[in-house]
Amino acid sequence: MYFTDRGIEELEKRRGEEEVTFEWLAEQLRTFVDLNPDFEVPVERLATWLARLDDEDDDDE
């Protein structure tokens, strides 16, 4: 188990039943980066990865 799995498991346990929009998620990510600028690159990579999940061309990367 990766260390990050603990946070993911907590998120799923606490908020797993909720429904959110990508607009809401984007705003939360912006707020997080504003408060934690050192995480700008990982958040950007996560957001880009989520945005491109359905892109067949990115499967080779």
DRENTORKOL-3810 file (N, C-alpha, C; in nm, 4 decimals):
REM DRENTORKOL-3810
@n.u->0.0847; n.v->-0.1182; n.w->0.0000; ca.u->0.0000; ca.v->0.0000; ca.w->0.0000; c.u->0.0890; c.v->0.1241; c.w->0.0000
@n.u->0.0591; n.v->0.2162; n.w->-0.0877; ca.u->0.1298; ca.v->0.3435; ca.w->-0.0892; c.u->0.0779; c.v->0.4312; c.w->0.0243
@n.u->0.1629; n.v->0.5216; n.w->0.0705; ca.u->0.1222; ca.v->0.6148; ca.w->0.1758; c.u->-0.0016; c.v->0.6927; c.w->0.1346
@n.u->-0.0087; n.v->0.7312; n.w->0.0058; ca.u->-0.1230; ca.v->0.8111; ca.w->-0.0419; c.u->-0.2529; c.v->0.7333; c.w->-0.0377
@n.u->-0.2450; n.v->0.6015; n.w->-0.0364; ca.u->-0.3673; ca.v->0.5214; ca.w->-0.0305; c.u->-0.4479; c.v->0.5517; c.w->0.0953
@n.u->-0.3805; n.v->0.5866; n.w->0.2040; ca.u->-0.4519; ca.v->0.6178; ca.w->0.3282; c.u->-0.5444; c.v->0.7380; c.w->0.3083
@n.u->-0.4937; n.v->0.8398; n.w->0.2431; ca.u->-0.5758; ca.v->0.9580; ca.w->0.2167; c.u->-0.6902; c.v->0.9279; c.w->0.1223
@n.u->-0.6624; n.v->0.8462; n.w->0.0221; ca.u->-0.7667; ca.v->0.8079; ca.w->-0.0730; c.u->-0.8739; c.v->0.7263; c.w->-0.0022
@n.u->-0.8315; n.v->0.6345; n.w->0.0831; ca.u->-0.9280; ca.v->0.5541; ca.w->0.1582; c.u->-1.0109; c.v->0.6409; c.w->0.2523
@n.u->-0.9488; n.v->0.7394; n.w->0.3160; ca.u->-1.0240; ca.v->0.8292; ca.w->0.4040; c.u->-1.1250; c.v->0.9099; c.w->0.3240
@n.u->-1.0829; n.v->0.9598; n.w->0.2078; ca.u->-1.1739; ca.v->1.0342; ca.w->0.1213; c.u->-1.2937; c.v->0.9484; c.w->0.0825
@n.u->-1.2669; n.v->0.8267; n.w->0.0426; ca.u->-1.3752; ca.v->0.7371; ca.w->0.0027; c.u->-1.4682; c.v->0.7067; c.w->0.1202
@n.u->-1.4108; n.v->0.6851; n.w->0.2375; ca.u->-1.4916; ca.v->0.6532; ca.w->0.3549; c.u->-1.5785; c.v->0.7713; c.w->0.3969
@n.u->-1.5204; n.v->0.8903; n.w->0.4004; ca.u->-1.5924; ca.v->1.0079; ca.w->0.4489; c.u->-1.6878; c.v->1.0682; c.w->0.3476
@n.u->-1.6505; n.v->1.0635; n.w->0.2187; ca.u->-1.7295; ca.v->1.1372; ca.w->0.1193; c.u->-1.7715; c.v->1.0524; c.w->0.0008
@n.u->-1.7525; n.v->0.9221; n.w->0.0122; ca.u->-1.7783; ca.v->0.8322; ca.w->-0.0998; c.u->-1.9206; c.v->0.8305; c.w->-0.1516
@n.u->-2.0149; n.v->0.8678; n.w->-0.0696; ca.u->-2.1552; ca.v->0.8664; ca.w->-0.1112; c.u->-2.1976; c.v->0.9975; c.w->-0.1785
@n.u->-2.1124; n.v->1.0988; n.w->-0.1711; ca.u->-2.1475; ca.v->1.2298; ca.w->-0.2263; c.u->-2.1286; c.v->1.2328; c.w->-0.3773
@n.u->-2.2025; n.v->1.3203; n.w->-0.4423; ca.u->-2.1842; ca.v->1.3460; ca.w->-0.5846; c.u->-2.1362; c.v->1.4890; c.w->-0.6003
@n.u->-2.0336; n.v->1.5067; n.w->-0.6827; ca.u->-1.9787; ca.v->1.6406; ca.w->-0.7058; c.u->-1.9633; c.v->1.6626; c.w->-0.8558
@n.u->-1.9541; n.v->1.7880; n.w->-0.8926; ca.u->-1.9288; ca.v->1.8215; ca.w->-1.0325; c.u->-1.7789; c.v->1.8426; c.w->-1.0520
@n.u->-1.7362; n.v->1.8364; n.w->-1.1763; ca.u->-1.5969; ca.v->1.8663; ca.w->-1.2043; c.u->-1.5677; c.v->2.0142; c.w->-1.1810
@n.u->-1.6692; n.v->2.0969; n.w->-1.1953; ca.u->-1.6531; ca.v->2.2387; ca.w->-1.1631; c.u->-1.6182; c.v->2.2554; c.w->-1.0154
@n.u->-1.6891; n.v->2.1851; n.w->-0.9282; ca.u->-1.6610; ca.v->2.1898; ca.w->-0.7846; c.u->-1.5215; c.v->2.1362; c.w->-0.7557
@n.u->-1.4870; n.v->2.0230; n.w->-0.8173; ca.u->-1.3548; ca.v->1.9635; ca.w->-0.7969; c.u->-1.2446; c.v->2.0583; c.w->-0.8419
@n.u->-1.2615; n.v->2.1223; n.w->-0.9563; ca.u->-1.1622; ca.v->2.2170; ca.w->-1.0066; c.u->-1.1428; c.v->2.3323; c.w->-0.9083
@n.u->-1.2505; n.v->2.3817; n.w->-0.8530; ca.u->-1.2412; ca.v->2.4913; ca.w->-0.7561; c.u->-1.1674; c.v->2.4458; c.w->-0.6302
@n.u->-1.1934; n.v->2.3255; n.w->-0.5841; ca.u->-1.1235; ca.v->2.2736; ca.w->-0.4665; c.u->-0.9747; c.v->2.2564; c.w->-0.4943
@n.u->-0.9409; n.v->2.2095; n.w->-0.6143; ca.u->-0.8000; ca.v->2.1949; ca.w->-0.6510; c.u->-0.7305; c.v->2.3306; c.w->-0.6570
@n.u->-0.7999; n.v->2.4321; n.w->-0.7125; ca.u->-0.7423; ca.v->2.5673; ca.w->-0.7155; c.u->-0.7172; c.v->2.6199; c.w->-0.5743
@n.u->-0.8139; n.v->2.6006; n.w->-0.4869; ca.u->-0.7997; ca.v->2.6445; ca.w->-0.3479; c.u->-0.6840; c.v->2.5721; c.w->-0.2813
@n.u->-0.6740; n.v->2.4419; n.w->-0.3035; ca.u->-0.5650; ca.v->2.3636; ca.w->-0.2449; c.u->-0.4295; c.v->2.4162; c.w->-0.2909
@n.u->-0.4152; n.v->2.4439; n.w->-0.4207; ca.u->-0.2877; ca.v->2.4946; ca.w->-0.4729; c.u->-0.2594; c.v->2.6346; c.w->-0.4198
@n.u->-0.3621; n.v->2.7176; n.w->-0.4050; ca.u->-0.3424; ca.v->2.8501; ca.w->-0.3461; c.u->-0.2857; c.v->2.8387; c.w->-0.2044
@n.u->-0.3354; n.v->2.7419; n.w->-0.1291; ca.u->-0.2910; ca.v->2.7221; ca.w->0.0090; c.u->-0.1606; c.v->2.6424; c.w->0.0183
@n.u->-0.1305; n.v->2.5637; n.w->-0.0852; ca.u->-0.0142; ca.v->2.4751; ca.w->-0.0862; c.u->0.0578; c.v->2.4841; c.w->-0.2209
@n.u->0.1220; n.v->2.5963; n.w->-0.2489; ca.u->0.1815; ca.v->2.6155; ca.w->-0.3812; c.u->0.2878; c.v->2.5124; c.w->-0.4197
@n.u->0.3478; n.v->2.4461; n.w->-0.3223; ca.u->0.4467; ca.v->2.3430; ca.w->-0.3539; c.u->0.3856; c.v->2.2242; c.w->-0.4270
@n.u->0.2538; n.v->2.2111; n.w->-0.4211; ca.u->0.1849; ca.v->2.0990; ca.w->-0.4848; c.u->0.1265; c.v->2.1356; c.w->-0.6210
@n.u->0.1647; n.v->2.2492; n.w->-0.6752; ca.u->0.1102; ca.v->2.2937; ca.w->-0.8033; c.u->0.1345; c.v->2.1918; c.w->-0.9145
@n.u->0.2561; n.v->2.1403; n.w->-0.9251; ca.u->0.2877; ca.v->2.0465; ca.w->-1.0333; c.u->0.2113; c.v->1.9151; c.w->-1.0186
@n.u->0.2101; n.v->1.8502; n.w->-0.9010; ca.u->0.1319; ca.v->1.7261; ca.w->-0.8909; c.u->-0.0182; c.v->1.7464; c.w->-0.9158
@n.u->-0.0734; n.v->1.8569; n.w->-0.8685; ca.u->-0.2159; ca.v->1.8831; ca.w->-0.8911; c.u->-0.2409; c.v->1.9061; c.w->-1.0397
@n.u->-0.1516; n.v->1.9780; n.w->-1.1053; ca.u->-0.1643; ca.v->2.0002; ca.w->-1.2500; c.u->-0.1606; c.v->1.8673; c.w->-1.3249
@n.u->-0.0697; n.v->1.7792; n.w->-1.2855; ca.u->-0.0602; ca.v->1.6473; ca.w->-1.3512; c.u->-0.1859; c.v->1.5648; c.w->-1.3276
@n.u->-0.2370; n.v->1.5670; n.w->-1.2056; ca.u->-0.3602; ca.v->1.4934; ca.w->-1.1760; c.u->-0.4762; c.v->1.5486; c.w->-1.2579
@n.u->-0.4909; n.v->1.6793; n.w->-1.2610; ca.u->-0.6011; ca.v->1.7414; ca.w->-1.3353; c.u->-0.5915; c.v->1.7089; c.w->-1.4842
@n.u->-0.4713; n.v->1.7157; n.w->-1.5399; ca.u->-0.4525; ca.v->1.6840; ca.w->-1.6815; c.u->-0.4830; c.v->1.5377; c.w->-1.7081
@n.u->-0.4386; n.v->1.4506; n.w->-1.6190; ca.u->-0.4648; ca.v->1.3071; ca.w->-1.6346; c.u->-0.6153; c.v->1.2802; c.w->-1.6321
@n.u->-0.6856; n.v->1.3403; n.w->-1.5366; ca.u->-0.8304; ca.v->1.3225; ca.w->-1.5285; c.u->-0.9004; c.v->1.3771; c.w->-1.6527
@n.u->-0.8549; n.v->1.4916; n.w->-1.7006; ca.u->-0.9170; ca.v->1.5536; ca.w->-1.8176; c.u->-0.9003; c.v->1.4681; c.w->-1.9429
@n.u->-0.7913; n.v->1.3927; n.w->-1.9494; ca.u->-0.7603; ca.v->1.3172; ca.w->-2.0713; c.u->-0.7863; c.v->1.1670; c.w->-2.0603
@n.u->-0.8570; n.v->1.1230; n.w->-1.9590; ca.u->-0.8800; ca.v->0.9791; ca.w->-1.9395; c.u->-0.9359; c.v->0.9085; c.w->-2.0621
@n.u->-1.0205; n.v->0.9742; n.w->-2.1361; ca.u->-1.0848; ca.v->0.9117; ca.w->-2.2521; c.u->-1.0067; c.v->0.9269; c.w->-2.3816
@n.u->-0.8952; n.v->0.9984; n.w->-2.3780; ca.u->-0.8139; ca.v->1.0197; ca.w->-2.4979; c.u->-0.7356; c.v->0.8921; c.w->-2.5299
@n.u->-0.7649; n.v->0.8302; n.w->-2.6419; ca.u->-0.6948; ca.v->0.7090; ca.w->-2.6815; c.u->-0.5494; c.v->0.7367; c.w->-2.7139
@n.u->-0.5179; n.v->0.8548; n.w->-2.7639; ca.u->-0.3808; ca.v->0.8891; ca.w->-2.8032; c.u->-0.2857; c.v->0.8910; c.w->-2.6847
@n.u->-0.3351; n.v->0.9189; n.w->-2.5635; ca.u->-0.2479; ca.v->0.9295; ca.w->-2.4475; c.u->-0.2158; c.v->0.7945; c.w->-2.3845
@n.u->-0.2737; n.v->0.6867; n.w->-2.4350; ca.u->-0.2475; ca.v->0.5551; ca.w->-2.3776; c.u->-0.1025; c.v->0.5119; c.w->-2.3951
@n.u->-0.0342; n.v->0.5677; n.w->-2.4949; ca.u->0.1041; ca.v->0.5289; ca.w->-2.5214; c.u->0.2031; c.v->0.5958; c.w->-2.4286
@n.u->0.1637; n.v->0.6969; n.w->-2.3555; ca.u->0.2561; ca.v->0.7723; ca.w->-2.2713; c.u->0.2825; c.v->0.7032; c.w->-2.1409
END
